Amino acid sequence: MDGSSETKSPLGGSFDPAWLKVRADAKAAREDGSELGIFILWSAARAEESRILSAIEEQFSVHHVYEITWTPELVLENFARFYQGSPIPPHADFIVRQKGDGPFLVVVVSDHTPRYEGRATTHGWDTVSVNFFDAKERFREWLGGGKQVHGTDDPRHAARDLMLLLGNVPANGPGCWDGVIQKVQRDVSGAHGWDSLEDALRVLNHSVPYVVLRNFEGFPKTHELGPHDDVDILTDDYFETLRVLNARPLLKCVPRWGGRFWVTIAGLDVIFDVRMVGDWYYDPKWARTVLARRVWHEGGFYAPCDEDYLETLFYHAFVHKLSFTSEYKERLSEMATALGRYELTRAALDNRREAKRILDELMRRKHYRWGKPKSPMVFYNFAHAGHRLPRIRRLVAGAQRRMARFGSHVVLSRVIPLYRALGHAVIGRVRWFRGVIRPISGADQGRDRAVVRGAGRRTAMSSREAVRSKH
């Protein structure tokens, strides 16, 4: 396919739009029925490099082969961010021991006869592209049964992996690899921070379902980067979002139920407020609806549809703020008028009882529920939500926030380093235990939260900064 057929995708990178439809189902294919996939030969697999490459060429159309070299000091963090899952370091060290830390090959291919069946994977029983999956397992057997070869299970995962490894989804070549291995010196995207907000969002577009919840007008071109200009995100894959962004928690540990994170963009630390389905920032049903109805914004990211934007902003301004400010009232009334929602007038919003009645009716009609966020760091206006004894509840919530702050900054900041030190001393150096763990580590135990390792040690801020609130 010649270069004239390539286009600039809203998902970033230049590629044939018929080749990959990342927004579609995992079985999305080209018009000719083929699907994108990649194989990775980690450095420990390169002893069988020629044999594996020949086998790949026999079964698939090879478009590109890259040799990627990572910065030695970032190898462990790159592995941790690349692999999905949740073991805690120091178990992540076993990834490097099994896969190797030297240059590795990325083989970009397409499968012209894709077929999906159930297979037992490291995540349990799943439906996968069996041609890719079975080939990967066969290559691993050649290498003694380890996990020195990585392969993608569907086009969406292939696009995600390519964006992290190369920063784009390369255009498919003529379908016949010329034998030239292109050498690339780079770490996983975002390892050294992001050049721009657009770059971070472009990789996120390929990786997880998300929406930028609010304040995205003119975004990201006119968004001022700084500690007070935060980006509010809702996702259904919390830890993967943190891994992709290379986010570092404001607290000393990754909050369980969403939270605020530093993301380095253009040399500045920008706050990302990451919320997830199930954290009760919004009713889980509401959060899933917002993600399901998200729309593509011309700025190059996903945003709520107009109706969801209005309703989620109304709830946020009324419930997650200490006071329902005039700024929010004016903005909501303008948005409502534009959508023909004439019940949300400025006069109605100025009356707290009437505003509460309108919000109650909205949630009753759509079967959404009120709920206090699970994160103690999120402010919840008990009075506006209609709870009894709101002042007492607010005092209790404040005590919970202080306990959470103490726990993360005082207790966990000492416990986690101690755990890691003991882990390296006991697990990493006891020969018998290392021999037991190594065969089962690989992708099973080696898929870890990228943010866990790099987050804590690079986060330098005071307790007061850590709990700085937007309200």
LUMFI-476202 format. One line per field, with one value per residue (C-alpha): z, y, x. Coordinates in steps of 0.02 Angstrom, whole numbers. Layout:
<recs>
z: (Z  ...)
y: (Y  ...)
x: (X  ...)
</recs>
This chain:
<recs>
z: (0  -52  58  -24  64  237  344  509  634  777  882  836  717  531  472  352  429  359  448  626  709  890  947  879  953  987  827  720  556  394  245  180  343  415  589  669  792  862  933  1052  1067  1231  1241  1326  1170  1041  1041  935  841  665  692  767  634  497  578  592  408  357  450  448  339  420  399  515  634  765  885  1039  1173  1342  1461  1584  1737  1677  1621  1774  1767  1580  1608  1751  1647  1492  1574  1645  1813  1996  2083  2201  2186  2219  2122  1969  1971  1909  1745  1706  1762  1646  1495  1497  1500  1333  1161  1103  940  902  750  676  575  507  509  351  425  601  709  888  1015  1202  1279  1455  1477  1622  1661  1657  1519  1378  1195  1094  918  914  773  873  1039  979  887  1045  1148  1018  1020  1210  1204  1089  1224  1364  1421  1490  1443  1340  1194  1205  1084  1073  1082  977  878  1023  1129  981  960  1146  1149  995  1066  1225  1136  983  1019  866  766  613  441  370  245  79  169  133  258  173  309  381  570  619  777  903  1065  1173  1335  1359  1309  1450  1544  1547  1554  1407  1279  1276  1341  1165  1170  1335  1275  1109  1197  1318  1171  1117  1290  1401  1393  1474  1466  1516  1630  1624  1589  1420  1313  1200  1275  1260  1154  1272  1433  1546  1622  1807  1979  1987  1812  1842  1718  1776  1704  1725  1672  1696  1707  1847  1865  1678  1661  1794  1709  1539  1606  1716  1855  2029  2177  2279  2430  2473  2397  2256  2324  2310  2257  2137  2179  2124  2034  1964  1778  1705  1547  1458  1612  1730  1856  1810  1924  1851  1955  1906  1950  1911  1893  2064  2172  2196  2135  2028  2042  1953  1832  1792  1768  1649  1551  1533  1464  1349  1273  1263  1105  1009  1038  899  1019  1008  1161  1228  1319  1386  1268  1294  1401  1515  1526  1590  1714  1785  1803  1894  2016  2041  2074  2193  2291  2278  2324  2490  2408  2246  2172  2054  1925  1913  1914  1769  1670  1700  1651  1487  1448  1491  1379  1234  1258  1282  1466  1521  1698  1742  1745  1845  1961  1994  2029  2149  2256  2342  2374  2193  2130  2243  2179  1998  2032  2128  1983  1859  1960  1991  1806  1758  1907  1975  2161  2279  2363  2465  2370  2438  2439  2603  2510  2405  2484  2499  2540  2659  2676  2488  2470  2597  2737  2917  3040  2900  3017  3120  2962  2895  3054  3042  2858  2903  3033  2903  2785  2920  2961  2777  2762  2917  2857  2685  2738  2902  2905  2722  2686  2812  2787  2597  2593  2731  2634  2477  2571  2651  2485  2398  2541  2564  2395  2280  2364  2437  2301  2341  2344  2187  2099  2148  2102  1937  1832  1881  1884  1703  1647  1789  1927  1819  1767  1893  1925  1842  1957  2114  2087  2018  2102  2282  2264  2138  2230  2327  2413  2585  2673  2651  2463  2456  2517  2432  2377  2230  2339)
y: (0  164  315  412  302  346  471  560  464  549  418  486  420  392  230  152  182  17  -76  -36  23  41  104  -49  -223  -322  -419  -262  -299  -222  -222  -372  -464  -454  -396  -305  -396  -390  -510  -457  -557  -501  -508  -680  -749  -686  -847  -916  -753  -821  -972  -870  -734  -866  -947  -778  -740  -908  -879  -690  -537  -448  -258  -194  -259  -143  -168  -64  -21  46  155  31  128  124  -58  -114  33  9  -174  -127  1  -108  -262  -252  -328  -298  -390  -281  -253  -334  -474  -362  -395  -571  -499  -435  -596  -700  -586  -500  -316  -298  -240  -331  -352  -291  -376  -289  -409  -435  -596  -627  -771  -713  -835  -817  -957  -981  -1007  -1016  -855  -776  -681  -836  -909  -783  -769  -727  -725  -904  -882  -754  -843  -1016  -950  -861  -1019  -1120  -997  -1005  -1194  -1179  -1073  -1197  -1143  -970  -807  -732  -699  -579  -580  -480  -561  -437  -274  -160  -231  -221  -35  -6  -94  -2  167  129  55  167  316  282  147  130  121  -54  -85  -172  -337  -407  -361  -313  -393  -227  -211  -30  18  128  201  249  204  170  326  452  376  546  643  699  830  894  858  803  667  598  596  516  366  360  355  187  113  132  191  364  536  707  754  943  1109  1047  1192  1239  1091  1043  1183  1322  1224  1309  1182  1203  1133  1220  1175  996  871  774  598  456  280  99  40  140  60  46  232  269  155  235  412  369  454  484  497  655  541  419  273  242  275  127  225  356  510  649  619  714  689  775  871  989  987  1037  933  937  866  731  693  512  438  264  163  98  231  319  485  454  309  162  148  332  319  172  268  418  306  212  374  467  567  611  792  889  926  744  663  587  691  660  689  858  787  691  840  951  824  768  948  991  848  890  1074  1037  889  893  1076  1167  1293  1300  1451  1584  1536  1359  1419  1537  1407  1272  1384  1429  1246  1197  1332  1274  1096  1149  1100  1251  1187  1231  1419  1534  1572  1386  1357  1505  1414  1269  1173  1190  1139  986  943  954  846  720  708  685  543  460  464  385  267  344  346  470  405  463  436  293  400  500  635  686  820  772  903  809  958  976  788  791  690  708  786  854  948  794  690  824  820  630  643  771  652  514  627  666  482  440  577  515  336  373  496  423  238  184  294  183  15  6  40  -90  -217  -188  -203  -367  -430  -401  -478  -632  -667  -600  -679  -845  -967  -1100  -977  -890  -1057  -1090  -919  -895  -1025  -952  -769  -710  -627  -707  -613  -490  -383  -243  -69  44  182  83  78  250  343  347  385  526  614  759  863  907  836  1000  996  816  852  1017  1020  1094  1150)
x: (0  79  106  -35  -162  -97  -187  -165  -268  -358  -270  -101  31  20  -57  -178  -351  -414  -275  -319  -478  -424  -594  -683  -691  -533  -566  -561  -474  -420  -536  -439  -473  -297  -252  -107  6  181  308  446  605  679  869  863  776  899  999  856  828  856  745  603  610  604  452  364  397  325  161  134  168  315  314  449  581  654  798  761  888  831  929  1009  951  770  757  659  539  514  469  353  259  252  179  3  -37  -3  139  239  427  549  462  476  664  628  564  737  820  711  691  860  905  993  930  773  679  502  426  272  165  -10  -110  -213  -312  -359  -454  -515  -532  -520  -349  -279  -179  -84  -245  -354  -462  -484  -531  -375  -308  -248  -122  -25  -51  -2  150  208  188  283  428  433  445  596  678  646  474  514  431  570  451  304  157  -4  -175  -275  -253  -294  -155  -36  -74  -52  116  179  132  228  379  392  278  169  82  194  117  115  252  238  204  377  512  674  781  840  826  796  890  801  870  722  634  449  349  345  492  578  416  311  358  180  7  -42  92  29  -152  -106  -29  -175  -295  -223  -214  -367  -548  -550  -629  -566  -710  -713  -627  -566  -627  -481  -389  -247  -174  -227  -208  -82  35  67  29  -141  -201  -251  -324  -477  -489  -614  -564  -615  -433  -356  -185  -156  -194  -63  64  38  50  199  103  176  58  51  37  176  81  -41  -218  -333  -488  -421  -323  -209  -44  103  136  290  245  366  476  334  239  54  -80  -191  -345  -381  -552  -614  -772  -820  -738  -907  -842  -995  -1116  -1029  -1175  -1159  -970  -990  -1122  -1007  -868  -986  -1053  -888  -853  -696  -645  -562  -419  -363  -438  -600  -730  -905  -1050  -1136  -1275  -1155  -1039  -1180  -1246  -1078  -1021  -1184  -1159  -974  -1008  -1151  -1079  -889  -870  -886  -1002  -1102  -1014  -1083  -954  -1022  -1202  -1172  -1078  -1209  -1354  -1267  -1231  -1411  -1484  -1376  -1443  -1624  -1624  -1724  -1755  -1575  -1598  -1487  -1634  -1662  -1478  -1474  -1603  -1515  -1676  -1730  -1557  -1562  -1738  -1680  -1528  -1635  -1755  -1613  -1538  -1706  -1748  -1582  -1573  -1414  -1377  -1299  -1144  -996  -832  -728  -573  -566  -468  -620  -728  -912  -1043  -1158  -1275  -1302  -1323  -1464  -1383  -1439  -1315  -1204  -1087  -1047  -1021  -906  -801  -787  -737  -605  -533  -528  -431  -304  -284  -260  -130  -38  -46  25  160  219  179  189  340  434  349  367  556  579  476  579  742  688  623  788  884  776  694  827  979  922  972  841  696  756  759  579  514  603  510  342  387  391  231  133  220  314  167  174  113  236  190  229  416  454  314  365  549  529  389  463  333  271  119  30  57  3  -172  -196  -377  -464  -606)
</recs>
